[in-house]
Amino acid sequence: MGSDSQLSASALDMSAYWLPYTPNRYFKKTPKLMASAKGAYYFDTAGHQIFDGISGLWCSPIGHGDPRIGQALQKQFEKMDYCTAFQIASPDTFTLAKRIANMAPNGLGKVFFTNSGSEAVDTALKIAIGFHKVSGRGDKFRCIGRERAYHGVGIGGISVGGIVANRKMFASMMMNGVDHLPHTYNLSQMAFSKGQPTWGAHLADELEKLVALHDAGTIAAVILEPMQGSTGVLVPPEGYLQRIREICTKYGILLIFDEVITGFGRLGTTFAADRFGVVPDMITFAKAITNGVIPLGGVIVRDDIYETIMNHGGQEQWIEFFHGYTYSGHPMAIAAGHAVLDIFESDDLVNRSKSLEPILEQAIHSLKGQSKILDIRNIGLAAAIDLEPIASEPGKRGMQMLEKCLEKGALVRISGDTIAVCPPFISTEAQITTLIEIIGSSIQELA
Ligand SMILES: Cc1ncc(COP(=O)(O)O)c(C=O)c1O
C-alpha cells in the first residue's frame, strides 16, 4: 500500500510510528495530521489552513514549497543524486563551503558538513578536543555548557546541554568532565524585556569560577547558544557574551556558538555573532541553510584550528581527522544550500527578518497584562510567552495552547508552559499580527 496523506485520523493505523519529542500516547488519542504545505501555511488532513508560526522547526524561513528550491533539487538529482565525501568530492560542495565561510565572521574560513544540528555540535566538540590534543594539550578535555541549553541529542550534545529531561534517562552515557554555567534568565530582573536585558552580564564571571575549580589547563571549550531558543527564547544580557569571550581568550579555551537556530538571519543578521559583536572560534549551523527541505548542518571553524589539525605531523596520504558521515556534503543537500543562499540574496531575506522584528515585538508585548502571562520576551524574529502553570499539572496549559492555536489556524511551539514563535521571514505584517491575535485569544480561553 502506498502512502496517502489524505488518510483521515480514524482510518490511519498509527501503531508503528514512534514520534520524536512527542507524547506518543496523547498524540495517538488526539492526532494532528498535516497533509500539505505552501508558503507560510500548512493544510491539515481536514483541509484547514494553519499559519506556520514556527518556520517548520526554526528551519524554514522561506516558507514551504518554494519552486526555486524544488527546481534546484530536480536538476541536481538528474546531474548526480549521491556522491560520497570520503576521498572524492563534488565541486559544488567546495563552493557552498566558500559561500558560507564568506558569510561568517573574519577568520572563520573552514566548513565541515554534517547532516543535522546534533551532529554539528558533536563534531565541534570533537574538533575542539582534537585541536588541543594535536597541539600537545591533551589534558584540555573538559567541555563547558550551560543550564537550559539545547545542543541536540548526540551524546556530546546532551552532555553539554542543560535540559534535565534530555539528560536524566541517559545519565550513565554522559561525556566525562563536563560542567555547566548558570543560565542567564531571571524573571524578577528582566520580565517583559524587549531585546537584550540589561541585567545579568556578571553571570559570565561564573566561568572564572569554573576555571578556578577545574584549572584552565583542563578546559577545552565552552559551547553556548547565543540566544537559547529551545527553552523559550532566553536572550543574552548586554555584555554577557563579550565577557565570556574575554575569559575564553584569557585562558586558551575555545568558544563555540551553537547557531543551529540563530544562523542565517533569525536575529536580523546573518549570524547571532554579528548581532552581538562577538566572534567565537567555531559556529555550528543547520536548519535554515536548506530551509529544512533536506537535512544539512555543519561547523564553521577558525582557519588556524584547521591548519593545526592538518599539519600535526602525519604523512600526506594519512587522514588528519577521523570523523565524517556517509551523508556529509550530500549533493542534494548542497544543491538545496546553494538555492537557499541564492534566495536569501535575491529576496534580501536577512533584512526582511530584521524589518519584521519591531512588528513581532509590538504585537506580542501588546498581550502584557492578560491574566496567566508571567513573562513575554523577544529578539529578532523570535519571541516567547511564559504562562502560569496549573498547580501539579505542568505542561497542561502549553498543550492546551498548542491545540487551541491549531484550531484557530496557527502552529506555535510549546515547551512546558512556554509558548514560542519564530515566523517565516516571508511572513507579512498582517500574518504576524494575526498569529499573535490567535495566541492572545487562546490564552483568554484557558481555564
Ligand atoms: C541550538 C541547537 N543546537 C542543536 C540542535 C539540534 O539540531 P537537530 O535537531 O538538527 O539535530 C537544535 C535543534 O533545535 C538547536 O536548537
The ligand as an SDF file (V2000), in Angstrom:
LIG
                    3D

 16 16  0  0  0  0  0  0  0  0999 V2000
   20.7960   25.2460   19.2990 C   0  0  0  0  0  0  0  0  0  0  0  0
   20.5180   23.8970   18.7480 C   0  0  0  0  0  0  0  0  0  0  0  0
   21.5070   23.0340   18.5970 N   0  0  0  0  0  0  0  0  0  0  0  0
   21.3200   21.8090   18.0840 C   0  0  0  0  0  0  0  0  0  0  0  0
   20.0720   21.3930   17.6980 C   0  0  0  0  0  0  0  0  0  0  0  0
   19.8600   20.0190   17.1520 C   0  0  0  0  0  0  0  0  0  0  0  0
   19.6050   20.0550   15.8120 O   0  0  0  0  0  0  0  0  0  0  0  0
   18.9930   18.7520   15.0720 P   0  0  0  0  0  0  0  0  0  0  0  0
   17.6050   18.5800   15.5900 O   0  0  0  0  0  0  0  0  0  0  0  0
   19.0740   19.1310   13.6280 O   0  0  0  0  0  0  0  0  0  0  0  0
   19.8870   17.6100   15.4000 O   0  0  0  0  0  0  0  0  0  0  0  0
   18.9980   22.2740   17.8250 C   0  0  0  0  0  0  0  0  0  0  0  0
   17.6450   21.8780   17.4010 C   0  0  0  0  0  0  0  0  0  0  0  0
   16.6830   22.5740   17.5760 O   0  0  0  0  0  0  0  0  0  0  0  0
   19.2160   23.5500   18.3750 C   0  0  0  0  0  0  0  0  0  0  0  0
   18.2170   24.4130   18.5690 O   0  0  0  0  0  0  0  0  0  0  0  0
  1  2  1  0
  2  3  1  0
  2 15  2  0
  3  4  2  0
  4  5  1  0
  5  6  1  0
  5 12  2  0
  6  7  1  0
  7  8  1  0
  8  9  2  0
  8 10  1  0
  8 11  1  0
 12 13  1  0
 12 15  1  0
 13 14  2  0
 15 16  1  0
M  END
$$$$
